[in-house]
Amino acid sequence: MAIVQFSKDMKWGAATASYQIEGAAYEDGRGLSIWDTFSHTPGKVKNGDNGDIACDSYHRYEEDIEILKDLGVDVYRFSVAWPRIFPNGTGEVNEKGLQFYHNFVDKLLEAGIEPMCTLYHWDLPQSLQDKGGWANRETIDAFVAYSETMFKEFEGKIKHWITLNEPWCISFLSNYLGEHAPGNRDLQLAVDIAHNLLVAHGKTVKAFRALGVKGEIGYAPNTTWMEPYSNKQEDIDACRREVAYFIEWFMDPVFKGEYPQFMVDWFKNKGVELHVEEGDLETIHQPIDFLGINYYNGQVARYKENSGLFDSEGIDMGYERTDIGWPVFPEGFYKVLTYITERYGQVPIYITENGSCYNDEPVNGRVKDDRRIKYLKQHLTALSRSIESGVNIKGYLTWSLMDNFEWAEGYSKRFGIVHVDYRTLERTKKDSFYWFKHTIANGFFENEY
């Protein structure tokens, strides 16, 4: 029986996002976001679901904090709904929105839980989207102004800040693949937005430093790993492009002050130009205090001409899949973390999201989600491997605290360690909750797989 142990300094936590859990979409002066618009557009979200009520955490946050307290976490990662603070994206502050987050953060602190605040987890004010959204550089300035408001308001209360969650999703998934709000399908637009997001990140970090805010700031890209099917150079190159789509494209500018040339060239061959204004790369290349890493899955892939954007195809190796269809590939988690450390040095890393979708329902008041426990064990073992290999891991936050609105999948996919009945909004702690609670309390688990 192998024991997988973590240091006493390890921070443990759980994560959520505003639009996925809060509900109260039209209360207390909140403005519309692009996700309100998208989810209310027929055909965009499975079963016509939307986040109007979600988990109703806006009204039930005290109950949710009690659940977190029982779990024994050190850190809770949440996001702020930008349209609750600035209903129109800019202009007048909505005091009721600010007050909600003050009440919420105060309760977290009372419970002995550190708040980790994500400033942007996809709910762009619709009024800014109407002016071009992230493709319009005025949105960068609006984001910095919103961020400065938050820094000043929560000085001394929030000490861990994340500028952007998953810039790949904000740009490519939402504006090239069209699967998320606002649902565009334009590669040039997506590349432009990806760049503007990084400029917004850099300017926000500069503002944080200029204000002398006490605490730490970083961002949270999502990652994947593609393992080459063979040692043929064409397979290795295809996988490298797929990985760089998530890692190098969004990390090289931050850590190295430049874009990866092989990717710039690849996009150029697709007729897509990288538009960089003078001073942009210097702005993006700000030192950050930590890097958030979101990892869910990866796979084996090989070269195939004209297959997808990067001439690659995934190969089904018979790995188990979660209920959203993603391959379970813990080896990729280890590879991502060691690769980032080799490329960028020993940057402090928080795992800001890692979790799995299994749609287990309560039976006699109990949710037996053994597959999720197995997933957590596999990925925490991979995390332990990465630490032993010299990766500077500061903390691990699982996704998600509770089942919630899973974006374009609506309420059909469950990622939580707490089950939510969407009719009654009753919360039920799953077996994985109790397993994670035990692991947090003891700092180790037994890996019998």
LINPEZI-V556170 format. One record per residue. N is the residue number from 1. RES is the residue in one letter. PHI is phi in radians with two decimals (* if undefined). D_LAST is the distance of its C-alpha to the last C-alpha in Angstrom with 2 decimals. Layout:
{{N & RES & PHI & D_LAST} {N & RES & PHI & D_LAST}}
This chain:
{{1 & M & * & 8.98} {2 & A & -1.45 & 9.15} {3 & I & -1.75 & 11.40} {4 & V & -1.84 & 11.92} {5 & Q & -2.01 & 15.63} {6 & F & -2.15 & 18.34} {7 & S & -1.25 & 22.09} {8 & K & -1.19 & 24.43} {9 & D & -1.40 & 26.23} {10 & M & -1.08 & 23.43} {11 & K & -1.62 & 24.78} {12 & W & -1.97 & 22.65} {13 & G & -2.84 & 23.94} {14 & A & -2.40 & 24.06} {15 & A & -2.37 & 26.28} {16 & T & -2.59 & 28.72} {17 & A & -2.42 & 31.86} {18 & S & -0.95 & 35.37} {19 & Y & -1.15 & 36.12} {20 & Q & -1.36 & 32.80} {21 & I & -2.16 & 33.26} {22 & E & -1.23 & 36.83} {23 & G & 1.22 & 39.06} {24 & A & 0.82 & 42.70} {25 & A & -1.14 & 43.48} {26 & Y & -2.10 & 47.24} {27 & E & -1.85 & 47.66} {28 & D & 0.93 & 49.29} {29 & G & 1.44 & 50.56} {30 & R & -1.13 & 47.38} {31 & G & -1.49 & 48.30} {32 & L & -1.36 & 46.71} {33 & S & -1.95 & 43.82} {34 & I & -1.11 & 43.01} {35 & W & -1.36 & 40.15} {36 & D & -1.10 & 42.68} {37 & T & -1.12 & 44.74} {38 & F & -1.09 & 41.95} {39 & S & -1.23 & 40.28} {40 & H & -1.64 & 43.73} {41 & T & -1.63 & 44.53} {42 & P & -0.92 & 44.10} {43 & G & 1.55 & 41.41} {44 & K & -1.52 & 39.51} {45 & V & -2.13 & 36.80} {46 & K & -0.91 & 35.06} {47 & N & 1.07 & 37.04} {48 & G & 1.19 & 39.55} {49 & D & -1.19 & 37.40} {50 & N & -2.61 & 38.45} {51 & G & -1.70 & 37.77} {52 & D & -0.98 & 40.97} {53 & I & -1.97 & 39.17} {54 & A & 0.87 & 35.44} {55 & C & -1.66 & 33.84} {56 & D & 0.98 & 37.27} {57 & S & -1.17 & 35.85} {58 & Y & -0.99 & 39.34} {59 & H & -1.69 & 40.55} {60 & R & -1.98 & 37.39} {61 & Y & -1.10 & 36.25} {62 & E & -1.16 & 36.96} {63 & E & -1.09 & 34.61} {64 & D & -1.17 & 31.91} {65 & I & -1.20 & 32.50} {66 & E & -1.09 & 32.16} {67 & I & -1.11 & 28.70} {68 & L & -1.07 & 27.86} {69 & K & -1.10 & 29.39} {70 & D & -1.12 & 27.29} {71 & L & -1.12 & 24.11} {72 & G & 1.54 & 25.36} {73 & V & -1.25 & 25.36} {74 & D & -1.54 & 27.55} {75 & V & -2.32 & 28.33} {76 & Y & -2.19 & 29.00} {77 & R & -1.70 & 29.62} {78 & F & -2.32 & 32.19} {79 & S & -2.15 & 34.81} {80 & V & -1.66 & 38.53} {81 & A & -1.40 & 40.33} {82 & W & -0.85 & 43.04} {83 & P & -1.23 & 45.42} {84 & R & -1.35 & 45.30} {85 & I & -1.58 & 46.78} {86 & F & -2.18 & 49.04} {87 & P & -0.95 & 49.60} {88 & N & -1.85 & 51.34} {89 & G & 1.56 & 49.18} {90 & T & -2.44 & 52.04} {91 & G & 1.55 & 55.10} {92 & E & -1.40 & 55.14} {93 & V & -1.32 & 52.23} {94 & N & -1.58 & 51.15} {95 & E & -1.07 & 51.32} {96 & K & -1.14 & 49.56} {97 & G & -1.13 & 46.49} {98 & L & -1.05 & 46.52} {99 & Q & -1.10 & 47.01} {100 & F & -0.99 & 43.95} {101 & Y & -1.22 & 41.72} {102 & H & -1.09 & 43.61} {103 & N & -1.05 & 42.98} {104 & F & -1.13 & 39.31} {105 & V & -1.12 & 38.80} {106 & D & -1.04 & 40.87} {107 & K & -1.16 & 38.65} {108 & L & -1.03 & 35.51} {109 & L & -1.11 & 37.28} {110 & E & -1.03 & 38.46} {111 & A & -1.44 & 34.87} {112 & G & 1.35 & 34.02} {113 & I & -1.97 & 31.99} {114 & E & -1.33 & 32.78} {115 & P & -1.38 & 33.76} {116 & M & -2.01 & 32.56} {117 & C & -1.80 & 34.98} {118 & T & -1.63 & 34.65} {119 & L & -1.32 & 38.23} {120 & Y & -2.36 & 37.57} {121 & H & -2.11 & 34.79} {122 & W & 1.55 & 36.83} {123 & D & -1.61 & 39.52} {124 & L & -1.13 & 42.55} {125 & P & -0.96 & 45.85} {126 & Q & -1.04 & 47.37} {127 & S & -1.09 & 50.73} {128 & L & -1.34 & 49.38} {129 & Q & -1.08 & 47.86} {130 & D & -1.08 & 51.34} {131 & K & -1.78 & 52.63} {132 & G & 1.96 & 50.07} {133 & G & 1.04 & 46.97} {134 & W & -1.22 & 45.04} {135 & A & -1.32 & 47.26} {136 & N & -1.67 & 50.15} {137 & R & -1.16 & 50.17} {138 & E & -1.11 & 51.83} {139 & T & -1.14 & 48.41} {140 & I & -1.03 & 47.28} {141 & D & -1.15 & 50.08} {142 & A & -1.11 & 49.36} {143 & F & -1.14 & 45.73} {144 & V & -1.12 & 46.89} {145 & A & -1.13 & 49.43} {146 & Y & -1.06 & 46.88} {147 & S & -1.10 & 44.50} {148 & E & -1.07 & 47.40} {149 & T & -1.03 & 48.21} {150 & M & -1.15 & 44.70} {151 & F & -1.03 & 44.73} {152 & K & -1.19 & 48.09} {153 & E & -1.14 & 47.26} {154 & F & -1.92 & 44.00} {155 & E & -0.90 & 45.00} {156 & G & 1.56 & 43.54} {157 & K & -1.68 & 41.25} {158 & I & -1.82 & 38.72} {159 & K & -2.03 & 37.65} {160 & H & -2.18 & 34.89} {161 & W & -2.09 & 36.16} {162 & I & -2.11 & 34.64} {163 & T & -1.23 & 37.33} {164 & L & -2.24 & 35.59} {165 & N & -1.76 & 32.33} {166 & E & 0.90 & 31.19} {167 & P & -1.00 & 34.51} {168 & W & -1.06 & 33.21} {169 & C & -1.17 & 32.94} {170 & I & -1.10 & 36.35} {171 & S & -1.64 & 37.97} {172 & F & -1.30 & 36.45} {173 & L & -1.11 & 34.50} {174 & S & -1.64 & 37.47} {175 & N & -2.17 & 40.44} {176 & Y & -1.99 & 39.53} {177 & L & -1.44 & 37.05} {178 & G & 1.27 & 38.72} {179 & E & -1.43 & 35.70} {180 & H & -2.09 & 36.19} {181 & A & -1.06 & 39.40} {182 & P & -1.56 & 42.05} {183 & G & 1.51 & 41.07} {184 & N & -1.44 & 43.03} {185 & R & -2.33 & 42.49} {186 & D & -2.58 & 44.15} {187 & L & -1.13 & 42.51} {188 & Q & -1.07 & 45.37} {189 & L & -1.03 & 45.16} {190 & A & -1.11 & 41.41} {191 & V & -1.15 & 41.99} {192 & D & -1.07 & 44.88} {193 & I & -1.17 & 42.84} {194 & A & -0.99 & 39.93} {195 & H & -1.17 & 42.56} {196 & N & -1.06 & 44.29} {197 & L & -1.08 & 41.07} {198 & L & -1.17 & 40.57} {199 & V & -1.12 & 44.21} {200 & A & -1.06 & 43.72} {201 & H & -1.03 & 40.75} {202 & G & -1.06 & 42.87} {203 & K & -1.13 & 45.91} {204 & T & -1.22 & 43.94} {205 & V & -1.09 & 42.55} {206 & K & -1.06 & 46.17} {207 & A & -1.13 & 47.39} {208 & F & -1.02 & 44.80} {209 & R & -1.16 & 46.05} {210 & A & -1.09 & 49.70} {211 & L & -1.37 & 49.39} {212 & G & 1.16 & 47.89} {213 & V & -1.16 & 45.10} {214 & K & -1.39 & 43.08} {215 & G & 2.42 & 39.40} {216 & E & -2.22 & 37.07} {217 & I & -2.37 & 36.95} {218 & G & -2.74 & 34.66} {219 & Y & -2.52 & 33.40} {220 & A & -2.32 & 30.15} {221 & P & -1.27 & 29.78} {222 & N & -1.59 & 27.01} {223 & T & -2.30 & 25.21} {224 & T & -2.58 & 23.40} {225 & W & -2.35 & 22.45} {226 & M & -1.98 & 23.74} {227 & E & -1.58 & 22.60} {228 & P & -1.04 & 25.54} {229 & Y & -1.13 & 25.31} {230 & S & -2.47 & 27.39} {231 & N & -1.61 & 29.23} {232 & K & -1.14 & 32.43} {233 & Q & -1.06 & 34.16} {234 & E & -1.16 & 34.63} {235 & D & -1.22 & 30.88} {236 & I & -1.07 & 30.28} {237 & D & -1.17 & 33.20} {238 & A & -1.09 & 32.13} {239 & C & -1.18 & 28.70} {240 & R & -1.08 & 30.47} {241 & R & -1.10 & 32.77} {242 & E & -1.10 & 30.04} {243 & V & -1.17 & 28.23} {244 & A & -1.13 & 31.66} {245 & Y & -0.94 & 32.54} {246 & F & -1.76 & 30.15} {247 & I & -1.61 & 30.06} {248 & E & -1.02 & 33.29} {249 & W & -1.08 & 35.58} {250 & F & -1.82 & 34.81} {251 & M & -1.97 & 34.10} {252 & D & -0.97 & 36.63} {253 & P & -1.08 & 39.60} {254 & V & -1.27 & 38.27} {255 & F & -1.60 & 37.25} {256 & K & -2.09 & 39.67} {257 & G & 1.31 & 42.49} {258 & E & -2.70 & 42.38} {259 & Y & -1.59 & 40.78} {260 & P & -1.18 & 39.03} {261 & Q & -1.09 & 41.94} {262 & F & -1.10 & 40.06} {263 & M & -1.40 & 38.99} {264 & V & -1.02 & 42.52} {265 & D & -1.13 & 43.86} {266 & W & -1.09 & 41.45} {267 & F & -1.09 & 42.48} {268 & K & -1.07 & 46.10} {269 & N & -1.14 & 45.84} {270 & K & -1.59 & 44.79} {271 & G & 1.42 & 47.98} {272 & V & -1.99 & 46.34} {273 & E & -1.75 & 47.83} {274 & L & -1.63 & 46.36} {275 & H & -1.74 & 48.90} {276 & V & -2.06 & 48.89} {277 & E & -1.48 & 51.77} {278 & E & -1.01 & 53.25} {279 & G & 1.57 & 51.33} {280 & D & -1.04 & 48.17} {281 & L & -1.17 & 45.94} {282 & E & -1.13 & 47.26} {283 & T & -1.14 & 46.50} {284 & I & -1.16 & 42.91} {285 & H & -1.42 & 42.36} {286 & Q & -1.65 & 42.26} {287 & P & -1.07 & 40.09} {288 & I & -1.98 & 37.30} {289 & D & -1.52 & 35.60} {290 & F & -2.78 & 32.04} {291 & L & -2.03 & 30.15} {292 & G & -1.53 & 28.04} {293 & I & -2.14 & 25.23} {294 & N & -1.87 & 23.94} {295 & Y & -2.44 & 21.00} {296 & Y & -2.18 & 19.37} {297 & N & -2.78 & 18.89} {298 & G & -2.85 & 20.07} {299 & Q & -2.93 & 20.33} {300 & V & -1.57 & 21.93} {301 & A & -2.52 & 25.72} {302 & R & -2.53 & 28.95} {303 & Y & -1.22 & 32.67} {304 & K & -2.62 & 34.70} {305 & E & -1.02 & 38.26} {306 & N & 1.08 & 39.25} {307 & S & -1.77 & 35.76} {308 & G & 1.18 & 35.40} {309 & L & -1.23 & 36.77} {310 & F & -2.09 & 35.30} {311 & D & 0.98 & 35.52} {312 & S & -2.39 & 31.79} {313 & E & -2.34 & 29.66} {314 & G & -1.32 & 25.95} {315 & I & -2.01 & 24.34} {316 & D & -1.34 & 21.90} {317 & M & -1.67 & 19.14} {318 & G & 1.45 & 17.35} {319 & Y & -1.12 & 14.82} {320 & E & -1.05 & 13.90} {321 & R & -2.17 & 16.67} {322 & T & -1.39 & 17.36} {323 & D & -1.28 & 20.45} {324 & I & -1.70 & 22.72} {325 & G & 1.65 & 21.76} {326 & W & -1.46 & 20.16} {327 & P & -1.14 & 17.52} {328 & V & -1.50 & 14.15} {329 & F & -2.44 & 14.50} {330 & P & -1.07 & 12.94} {331 & E & -1.00 & 14.45} {332 & G & -1.14 & 17.71} {333 & F & -1.08 & 17.39} {334 & Y & -1.06 & 17.32} {335 & K & -1.11 & 20.12} {336 & V & -1.03 & 22.21} {337 & L & -1.19 & 22.19} {338 & T & -1.25 & 23.03} {339 & Y & -1.13 & 25.59} {340 & I & -1.07 & 27.32} {341 & T & -1.18 & 27.60} {342 & E & -1.10 & 29.01} {343 & R & -1.44 & 31.45} {344 & Y & -2.06 & 32.63} {345 & G & 1.54 & 31.99} {346 & Q & -1.48 & 30.13} {347 & V & -1.09 & 30.92} {348 & P & -1.11 & 29.38} {349 & I & -2.13 & 26.63} {350 & Y & -1.85 & 25.48} {351 & I & -1.38 & 22.66} {352 & T & -1.53 & 24.96} {353 & E & -2.66 & 22.83} {354 & N & -2.83 & 19.21} {355 & G & -3.08 & 17.91} {356 & S & -2.56 & 17.45} {357 & C & -1.74 & 19.70} {358 & Y & -2.39 & 18.80} {359 & N & -1.62 & 21.93} {360 & D & -1.27 & 20.95} {361 & E & -1.89 & 24.11} {362 & P & -1.14 & 25.01} {363 & V & -2.20 & 25.41} {364 & N & 0.91 & 27.65} {365 & G & 1.41 & 27.14} {366 & R & -2.12 & 23.34} {367 & V & -1.90 & 21.10} {368 & K & -1.56 & 17.68} {369 & D & -2.04 & 15.77} {370 & D & -1.04 & 12.15} {371 & R & -1.15 & 11.74} {372 & R & -1.18 & 13.25} {373 & I & -1.06 & 11.05} {374 & K & -1.08 & 7.97} {375 & Y & -1.03 & 10.54} {376 & L & -1.08 & 11.66} {377 & K & -1.06 & 8.55} {378 & Q & -1.09 & 8.31} {379 & H & -1.39 & 12.07} {380 & L & -1.24 & 12.60} {381 & T & -1.17 & 10.60} {382 & A & -1.09 & 12.97} {383 & L & -1.13 & 15.73} {384 & S & -1.04 & 15.26} {385 & R & -1.00 & 15.51} {386 & S & -1.18 & 18.64} {387 & I & -1.11 & 20.13} {388 & E & -1.07 & 19.74} {389 & S & -1.61 & 21.46} {390 & G & 1.74 & 24.36} {391 & V & -1.35 & 23.88} {392 & N & -1.53 & 25.89} {393 & I & -1.54 & 23.65} {394 & K & -1.71 & 25.63} {395 & G & -2.94 & 23.60} {396 & Y & -2.34 & 20.98} {397 & L & -2.07 & 22.24} {398 & T & -1.47 & 20.20} {399 & W & -1.88 & 21.94} {400 & S & -2.35 & 23.25} {401 & L & -0.97 & 24.54} {402 & M & -2.47 & 25.67} {403 & D & -0.96 & 26.08} {404 & N & -2.77 & 29.19} {405 & F & -1.22 & 31.49} {406 & E & -1.65 & 29.35} {407 & W & 0.89 & 32.34} {408 & A & -1.17 & 33.36} {409 & E & -1.49 & 30.79} {410 & G & 1.04 & 32.61} {411 & Y & -1.74 & 30.89} {412 & S & -1.50 & 28.91} {413 & K & -2.20 & 25.61} {414 & R & -1.97 & 23.72} {415 & F & -1.92 & 21.81} {416 & G & -1.40 & 22.34} {417 & I & -1.64 & 20.46} {418 & V & -2.15 & 23.80} {419 & H & -1.39 & 25.18} {420 & V & -2.07 & 28.82} {421 & D & -1.47 & 31.17} {422 & Y & -1.28 & 33.52} {423 & R & -1.52 & 36.42} {424 & T & -1.75 & 36.45} {425 & L & 1.16 & 34.45} {426 & E & -1.19 & 32.70} {427 & R & -1.72 & 29.52} {428 & T & -2.27 & 26.63} {429 & K & -1.23 & 23.67} {430 & K & -1.44 & 20.40} {431 & D & -0.99 & 17.39} {432 & S & -1.10 & 15.92} {433 & F & -1.02 & 19.18} {434 & Y & -1.20 & 18.63} {435 & W & -1.12 & 15.07} {436 & F & -1.16 & 16.60} {437 & K & -1.02 & 19.65} {438 & H & -1.12 & 17.86} {439 & T & -1.14 & 16.14} {440 & I & -1.08 & 19.63} {441 & A & -1.11 & 21.39} {442 & N & -1.76 & 19.36} {443 & G & 1.30 & 18.55} {444 & F & -2.76 & 15.02} {445 & F & -2.60 & 11.71} {446 & E & -1.64 & 9.05} {447 & N & -1.81 & 5.70} {448 & E & -1.72 & 3.80} {449 & Y & -1.41 & 0.00}}
